[in-house]
Amino acid sequence: MVAGDDVLDDIISQIGGIGKQQKIVLTCLFVIMLLHSVTHIAYVFTSMDTDYRCLIPECDGNIPDDPDWLKYAVPFTSSVDRPEKCLMYKYMNTSSKILNGSCNFSSFNKSAITPCSSYYFYDNDYYLGREFDLLCDENLWILSLVGTMNTVGMFIGLLVTGFISDRYGRKCVLIFGMSGCGVIGLIKTLSPSIVWYLVFELTEAIFSAGTCGCVFIIAIESVLPNKRALMGCILNISYALGEVLLALIAWSCQYWRSLIYYTYGPCVMIVLLYWILPESLRWTLSKGRIEESKQALRNIATVNKQKLSENTLKRLENVAEYSDNCNSHKFIEILKSKSLFWSFNLVLSIDLLYWQIWSYSSIQFHLYTNE
């Protein structure tokens, strides 16, 4: 719709390239993108594996995390010199136990290794592993399913929201998708089991999948072509700030339910932006909704305190006629398109980013500060 783009860009230049109305819209989209970033990768913290070891009831008390007797009580991993999380040497109930609550080398039988019956946690963080008793290596695959469900939900959602946005509009997918994500996220805190949590994680990701695309579409369509790169940079900054904000929230609360309340709760309020954010002008024109497009442009001109003549708006009718006369393309032409080839490579690159984020919850250094 090249000819239509020229007409619409010319009208936008007359009513203010980046006026007050565009700044209001950009601010709203900035907040939405930030919240989308926070909720999109919240599973990195909610499903992370915490640091713990076997609790030795006969020996543990008001003592340091790693007392001197620990090397006699728990096997250590040779690679990182850390105590095994779920194994311990069999405790020998002998008189060698020191009266002050400590133990020594003769308190344990190193030839007999037994699994833990209870655990000592080094930190106060409380995430899904502790909530649903998904500790030790044999249960880590269940925790990894949280990230899997999120990624699968994103792929399903991208397929579904594409059709929905073409039929009902970009604003519909953006507003109700993120609001629905917030509602489902809050319901997720009531999950009675990890299975229910995974179901809600999948559903929530489906709802929010189309957010990024709709945000960028509405943002770049509201300004002139020479400002679209700036809009993209600002929205990408918002996404990065959301990741930083998520780490700060997780670090401050260190409890998975509180983390979800603080991150998903504000998303519910996005529904109020339905009366502030405009619909995609190019989408309304492609659907032949000329009067709706004209009224949207009048509102922009009013907020920006610019004049817009009816003769100028009549040019939109030619845009609609041009859209109706556009020829369709064969499927084989899609496979020959260079732009789609590079777009496919971009999708693969983004997919690699998801895999990196997915594996981030298993790292060994300080998860909140990357130290």
N, C-alpha and C positions, 0 to 999 in steps of 0.2 A: 504494500500500500504506500508506495513512494510518493505519488502525487498527493494522497491524503495526508501523509506526514508533513509535506511542505505547507499545506494549507493550515493544518493544526498548529505547527510551529510558528507560522506567521501570526496567527491569532494570539498565541501565548506570548509572543514578543510584544504585542500591542497592550496586553493587560498586565505586563510585568513578568520578566523572566524568572526572577527569584524575589517575589514580593512577600508581603506579610502572610498571605494565604499559603504560599509554598513553604514558608518557614514553619508555620503551624503544622502542616502535613509532615514535613521532614522531622520535626520534633516527635510527633506521634510515632512515626515509623522507626525512629531511632530507639525509642523506648520498647517498641514491640520486638525489634531485632535483638535488643539486649536481653529481654526476657526469653526470647526463643533460644538464644545461646545458652542461657543459664539452665533452662529445662532440658535442652537437647543432650547435654553431656553430664547431667546431674548423676546419672547411673555410675559414672566413674568413681564417685565417692560413696554412694549408697551401697554399692556392691563390692567395695574393695575388701581385700583380705587384711585384717588387722594383725598386730604383732602380739603374740601370746606364747605361753609355754604351759607345761603341765603344772598344776597346783599340787604341792606336796603338803597335805594337811598336817602331817606330823612335824614338819620343819618350817614351813612358811609362817611368818607372823609379821610383826612390825619391823621389817628388815628391808635392805635394798632390793632392787629388782633382780639383780644377779649376785647373790651371796657367794661366799667362798665355797660352800659345800655343794653348789649347784652342779659343778663339773663331775661330782660323784653321783648325783641323782638323776641327771638327764643326759642322754647322748648329745654330742655337738656335731653339727654339720661341718665337714672339712673345708668346704668351699668358702663360706662366709664366717666361720667360727661363731655360729649362733646356736643356741640350744634348739633341739628338735621341738616342734610345736606340739606333737601329739604322742610322744613316746617318753617313757621314763624307765629307770632301772627299778627292779622290785625292791620295795622297802623291807628291811629286816628289822623286826621288832625286838631289838636287843637293848641291853643296858648301856651301849656305847653312845646312845643319844645324850647330848649335852643338856644339862638342866635348864639352860637359859633359852631353850627353844630352837637351838641350832642343831646341825647334824654334822657328821664327819664321814670319812671314806668307808668306814666299816658299817655304816647304817644302810648300805645298799648292796645288792648283789648284781654286779655288772654282767654276769653271765645270763641273767634273766631280764629281758626287756618286755614291758607290758604297756598297753595303751592307757591313755589318761582317762580318768573318770571325771575330772573337773579341771578347770583351766585358770591360770593366772594371767591377767591382761596387763600389759605394760602401760597402756594409755586408757583414758576414760571414754574414748570414742565407742559408739554403739551403733553398728550398722547391721545390714541384713544377715551377715554371717552369725552374729550373736543373737539376733532376734529369732531366727528360724533354726538355730543350732546347726549351721552349715560350716562347721570347722573341719580342719584337717584336709590333706591333699585329696582324699577320695570324694570330697564334697565341693571342691573348687569349681568343677565343671558346671555345677548347678548355679553358682554365682555368676559364672561367665555367660550363662544363658540370659541374664538381664541385659547385657550389652547386645547379645545376639537378637533378642526380641526387639530391642530398640532399632537396630539396623534393619531388620526385616520389615518392621513397621514403617520405617522411612521409605523403603523401596516400594512397598504396597501403596503407601499414601501418595507417593509421587505419581504413580500410575492413576490412582483414583481421582486425586485432586486436579489433575490436568483436565479430565473430562468435566468435572464439576465446575471448575473456573471458567471453562469455555461456555458452559450452559447457563450458569447462574451469576457469573461475574467474579472478578478477582477479589473485590472487597468482601464478598460473602465467604470465600475460602479463608481469607486472612483473619477476619473478625471472629467468625464462629469456630474456625479451626483452632486458634490459640485459646479462645475462651473454653472450648470443649477440652482442650489439653489441660487447662488449669483445673477444671472440675474433675476430670478423670484422675489427675495427679493427686488431688486431695482425697478422693475416694480410695486411692491406692494405699493410703496410710491405714486403712481399715482392713487390709488383706489378712484373712485368717491363716493363710499358708503361702508358701513361696509360689505355688502354682497359680493362685489368684493374683499374686503380685505380677507374675510374668504376663498373665492375660491383660492386666491393666497397663503394663508397660508397652505391650504391643499396640493396644488400642490408642493409647495416648500419642504414640509416635505416628500412627496413621493420621490422627487429627492434625498434628502440627507440621506434617511433612511439606505442605505447600506454602508455608509461611515465607521462606526466603525468596522464592520466585515471585510471589505476589507483592512483597515489600519492594523489591527492586523494580518491578514493572510500574507500580504506582508512583514510585519516587522519580524514576527517569522520565516518565511520561508527563510529569507535572512541570518540567523545566525544559529549557532549550538544549539542543544537542551539545553545545560547547560547555554545558554545566553538568552533563550526565556523568562524566568520569569523576567529578567532584562528589556527586551524590553517591556513587558507588564506593568511593574511598571512605566517606563518612559512615556509611552503613557497615562497611567492613570493620572500621574502628569500633563501632558499637558492638559488633559480635565479639571482638577481642576483649573489650571491656567487660562483657558479660562473663567471659571465661575467668577473668581476674576476680570479678565480683563473686562468682560461684565458689572459688577457692577460699576467699575471705569468709563467706558465710559458713562454709563447711568447717573451716578452722575454728570459728567462733563458737558454733553450737555442738559439733561433733556427735550429733544424734540424727539418725536418718529421718525420723518423722519431722523434727524441727526444720531440717534442711528442706524438706518438701513443702512444709507450710510457708516458709519464707520465699521460696522460689516459684512455686506454682500458685500460691494464693493471689498475688497481684495479676496473674494472667486472667483470672475470672473477670476482673474489672475492664478488660480490653473491650468487652461488648459495648461499653459506654461510648467508645470511639466510633461506633457505627454512624452516629449523627454528625461526626466531625470529618472523618476521612471521606474523600470523594471516590467514586467508582472510576475505573480506568476509562479515560475518554475514548481511546482507540477501540476498546471493547464495545462500548455503547454505540459507537459509529458502525462497527462491523455488524452489529445486530439491528441496524436500521433505526435505532432509538434517537432520532435527531433532536427532538424536543428536549429530551433528558440531557443530551450533550450541550445544547444551547443554554439550558438553565444552569448547568454546572459551570459553564464559562461565564455566565452573568454573575454568579456568586463569587467566582474568583475575582472578576473585575471590581465588584463592589467592595470586597475585603481589601483589595489592593488600591482602592480609590482611583481606579482607571475607568475611562469611558470606552464602551464597546457598542458600536452601532449594529442595528439589525441587518444592514446590508452585508456587514462582515460575517455575521452568523449564517447568512444564507449560503455562503460558500461551503458550509458543511454539507448541504444537500448534494452538492456535486461529489463530495467525498463518498457519500453513501452509494451514489450511483456507480462510482468507480469501483467500489468494493464489490458490488453485485456483478459487475462485468469481468471480474478477475477470473482467469482460467485456472482450473485445477491441474494438478501435476500427477504424473504416474509414480507408482511406488519405486520403480527402478531408478528414477531420477534422484530419489533420496540417497540411494547407495552410491551415486556418482558425485554427490555434493562434497566439495572440499571443506566447506564450513561445518557441515555435520561430522565430517571425519575428525576435525580438530575438536569439535564439541564432545565427541565420543572419547577422545584422549583426555579431555578435561574431566569428564565423569570418572574415568579410571583413576586419575590423579586424586580426585576428591575421595574416591573409594579407598585409596591407600591411606589418606588422612584419617578416615574412619577406623581403619584397622589399627593405626597408631594410637588413636584415642582409646580404642577398645582394649588394647593391651596395657594401657597406662595404669590401670588399677592393680597390676601385679608387680610394679616396680618396688625396689627395696629402700630407696632414699625417702626423705621427708616429703610426703605427698602434697602437702599444702604449699611449701615454699620451694620445692625442687632442689633441695640442698642435700 
